[in-house]
Amino acid sequence: MAIPPDVTAETVDAFTQAEADRTRELAGEGYLKRLWTLPGQGRALGLWQAPDSVGLSTVLQSLPLSPWLSVETVPLSQHPSDPALTGG
């Protein structure tokens, strides 16, 4: 996360709380399936679902911290050995 140097700690705290609230909303709407913390400060890995790449981009841009985030998306496809598909 790249927070501009002129942003106050109070602003960062407010945006962080708003981010938590928004991710709960997006989870409730079915967009955010899982979220993990990665090693390193401010790093996370999320499993998101949207109808298409434009929809996902719109969802991610709705996050309050999005102006400060570096986001990489990787589209996924089903694997034939996925236990969810094979019943295992």
Secondary structure, 3 states (H helix, E strand, C coil): CCCCCCCCHHHHHHHHHHHHHHHHHHHHCCCEEEEEECCCCCCEEEEECCCCHHHHHHHHHCCCCHHHCCCCCCCCCCCCCCHHHHCC
